[in-house]
Structures are given as structure tokens and as C-alpha cells.
Amino acid sequence: MTSDTGISAPARNGDSKLKQAITGPLLYLFILGDVLGAGIYALMGTLSKDVGGALWAPLLLALLLALLTAGSYAELVTKYPKAGGAAVFAERAYGVPIVSFLVGFSMLAAGVTSAAGLSLAFAGDYLATFVDLPPVPTAVVFLALIACLNARGISDSLKSNVVMTVIEVSGLVIVIVVVAVMLGGGGGDVSRVGAFPADANPALATLSAAIVAYYSFVGFETSANVAEEVREPRRVYPRALFGALATAGVVYVLVGLASAIALPASRLSDSSGPLLAVVAASGVPVPDWVFSLIALVAVANGALLTMIMASRVTYGMAEQRLLPSVLGKVLPNRKTPWTAIVATTVVAMLLTLVGDVGVLAETVVLLLLFVFISTNVAVLVLRRDHVEHEHFRVWTVVPVLGVASCVLLLTQQSGQVWAYAALLLAVGVVLFLIARYTGRRTARSGRATDDA
């Protein structure tokens, strides 16, 4: 059954072309692994410039802001468990194909560009600790390996994610434990955890730093794009989503407290590897190469999960006829969207040729905020659409506050980032018009053949 907008009715397990292989624990670790990215290993130094030793405050505020939008995702994913995520929600809510396309396009830009940046990070200084290889070719090979793992199947990919997430979390646990040992030995300074810079307003400083800290929680939205492959999404998805965000929040806050106790804000902000500096200051003998290895795993895990998301968004948009139908093909045995995987991987490989995707990555984060606004509004619009199955329902005030939080974060972006975002959206509009034109020509050709 299909609606007037061309989107299939919510898929039940037996109706989907994709394999339902994601259990609750796998989904929890998928979200946790995506949220606990490599950024936290450099985040503390940036935050300390704004809030001094009170690193826990912006991290806690950022968690609360992220939970607002997460509530909207929990309702919509359990109501419409289809691959495509935010693009599916936008199409159902607004019925305007170009809006749905641009929401999906923003997710694709975020995913593919992030994967390209992560692949370059993997091939850079972290890998150079062990072997010196040319960055761009290494990044391309790395992305090809990620694509192969992605194509093997969601179950295999997420089992790999389980191992990598455990390693990723272990690095942060090491930071917490060594500082605890430091405290037990009479070292460190607990008073620093509440010390803001002398010339700073605590409330404004916390808000300013929360904008940076919020980025460390981005990643939970990618889980919406594998909803069609989750077993019992109504029961499993909200628990996994909120559980993963809460876990990440607790870990981040503890790492923030540990960092402030171990080192003064001036030393944290001056370090390009603040957590390495924290471990060194603890006096506990942990080799430097251990953290390099953990960072490599964190980056690889982020790239894998990001490319899973990007390929599922592409597949979902193809299923909605917003992208060519060829991108909706799946492997017969593996039940994975192989053409979408190939297409997104090739684009990511091309982006690695740029070499520096820093400004573009910031622009992608801005585009994600547009996606979040769309999703929060869609919750309210789709309250009038009743479905036969039970689903999670969030308090009405939550999506309203979610929109407000995203608008607040948008106001903090620079003019340069806004310009890049406008350029990307313009490219998206052109691609959409081309797709519509070619689709109409194909339809006319089909009718002409039938008449003949």
C-alpha cells in the first residue's frame, strides 16, 4: 500500500526487503558507538577555553538539548519504521517532495563528508604512529574496506561495531580510572571542577561551550536510518536510543571531571591531545601508543557507522522515488543496499581528494540542525496521522523545545558556514530538478511504448 506522496506504508518485518537483524543490544551499541566518536579525545581542550575547569556543565546541558530531539526521533521511528529516517518523516509531514529531498540530502552530505574526514584522520597522524603512508591513497583504501564490511550485512557490521565500541569506551575509562588513582594518591585538585575563568559569566560561558559540546552527541540520528532492520522497533528503539545517550552523557561528564582534576584549564586548552596529557599527568604508566591505537579504532568505528547511515538514507530516498530507483537495489543473499553503498563510498573517496574538509564538516553540522528542526516539527504535524500499531509518544512540549534548541545553536554559526550551507542546498535543488526531469522523460517514454 502506498500513500499519495509515494511513500510505502510503515513496514512490518515481513514486508521489508531488508533483513531484520538488529537486536536491542546491537542497536544500543550502534548508537553508543556513533555518539562516542573520536571528537571527545580533543574536546576537553576546546571546552576549557570557555568554562575553565567546569567541563561537566556544558556537557550536561548538551545532553539535555540532544535528548529533546531524540524524543522526537523515538516517536517517529516507532511510528514509521522505514529506512530513510528524517527524509521519510519530512515527506509524510509536509507532502512536498523537494523538502523531503533536501532533508535527505542534508543527511547524505553530513554522512559522506564526515566519512571522508574520518578516513583522512585515520590515515594521518594516528596511523603515522605505527606506519608512515600517503594519506589520500590510504584513506581511499580504508573507505573501500569499510564498504566491503557494510555490504556483508548489517549484522556483521554491527558485530564489528560491538568490538570497536568496547575499545573506544575503554580509552575513556582509562582516563577516568587513572585520575581516580591519582586522587587516591593525594594528587590532583578537585576544586578546579567548579572554577570558571575569572572574566567569564558562568551561564553565558556554559551556553557558549554547550554549542561545541552538542556536536559530541550528534550521531544518534543515524539510528533512524536502520529502523527497517530493527526487530520490534516499537519496544527496542526508545530504550536503545535513550540508554545510549544517557551512557554517553555519564561517560562524558566523568571524563570532564577527570580532566579538570588532573590538569588546570590553561594546560588543557594548550594541548592538541588533552586526554593524553591527562593520562600523563596522572603518573600512571600508560604507553602513548595505546591511545593512538584507541583513537584509530574510534575513527574507524565512526566511519563504519556513518557509511551505514549514508547508504541507508540513499536507499530510503530511492524507495521514495526521490533518487534513481537503481539506488534501491539490494544483494539477494545479504539483503544489503549494494548500489547505495557503492555510490556513497565513491563520493566519499572523491571528497578525500580535497584533503581539507574542515569548513565543509562545520557546514554539515549546520545542515544537521536543519534536519533536526524538520524532524521536531514533523512530530507535531503527524499527530493527526494515526497508525494501526502502538508506538512511543513524546510529550508535546519536547519537540517544541527541540526546535528552540536547534534555532539557538543555528544563531551561533559564522557567515562563512552559512554561505557554504546555502551553496550545498543549491546543488541539492539542481540535483532534485534533474532527477524529476529524467523521471518524467522515462514515464513519457513508457507510455509511448504502451500506446505503440
C-alpha positions, 0 to 999 in steps of 0.5 A: 500500500502506498500513500499519495506522496509515494511513500510505502506504508510503515513496514512490518518485518515481513514486508521489508526487503531488508533483513531484520537483524538488529537486536536491542543490544546491537542497536544500543551499541550502534548508537553508543558507538556513533555518539562516542566518536573520536571528537571527545579525545580533543574536546576537553581542550576546546571546552576549557577555553570557555568554562575553565575547569567546569567541563561537566556543565556544558556537557550536561546541558548538551545532553539535555538539548540532544535528548529533546530531539531524540524524543522526537526521533523515538516517536517517529521511528516507532511510528514509521519504521522505514529506512530513510529516517528524517527524509521519510518523516519530512515527506509524510509531514509536509507532502512536498517532495523537494523538502523531503529531498533536501532533508535527505540530502542534508543527511547524505552530505553530513554522512559522506563528508564526515566519512571522508574526514574520518578516513583522512584522520585515520590515515594521518597522524594516528596511523603515522604512529605505527606506519608512515603512508600517503594519506589520500591513497590510504584513506581511499583504501580504508573507505573501500574496506569499510564498504566491503564490511557494510555490504556483508550485512548489517549484522556483521557490521554491527558485530564489528561495531560491538568490538570497536565500541568496547575499545573506544569506551575503554580509552575513556575509562582509562582516563577516568580510572587513572585520575581516580588513582591519582586522587587516591594518591593525594594528587590532583585538585578537585576544586578546579571542577567548579572554577570558571575563568575569572572574566567569564559569566558562568551561564553565558560561558556554559551556553557558549561551550554547550554549542561545541559540546552538542556536536559530541552527541550528534550521531544518534540520528543515524539510528533512524536510518536502520529502523527497517532492520530493527526487530520490534522497533516499537519496544527496542528503539526508545530504550536503545536510543535513550540508554545510549545517550544517557551512557554517553552523557555519564561517560562524558561528564566523568571524563570532564571531571577527570580532566579538570582534576588532573590538569588546570584549564590553561594546560588543557586548552594548550594541548592538541591531545588533552586526554593524553596529557591527562593520562600523563599527568596522572603518573600512571604508566600508560604507553602513548601508543595505546591511545593512538591505537584507541583513537584509530579504532574510534575513527574507524568505528565512526566511519563504519557507522556513518557509511551505514547511515549514508547508504541507508538514507540513499536507499530510503530516498530511492524507495521514495522515488526521490533518487534513481530507483537503481539506488534501491537495489539490494544483494539477494543473499545479504539483503544489503543496499549494494548500489547505495553503498557503492555510490556513497563510498565513491563520493566519499573517496572523491571528497578525500581528494580535497584533503581539507574538509574542515569548513565543509564538516562545520557546514554539515553540522549546520545542515544537521540542525536543519534536519533536526528542526524538520524532524521536531516539527514533523512530530507535531504535524503527524499527530493527526496521522494515526497508525494501526500499531502502538508506538512511543509518544513524546510529550508535546512540549519536547519537540517544541523545545527541540526546535528552540534548541536547534534555532539557538545553536543555528544563531551561533554559526559564522557567515562563512558556514552559512554561505557554504550551507546555502551553496550545498542546498543549491546543488541539492535543488539542481540535483532534485530538478534533474532527477524529476526531469529524467523521471518524467522523460522515462514515464513519457517514454513508457507510455509511448511504448504502451500506446505503440 
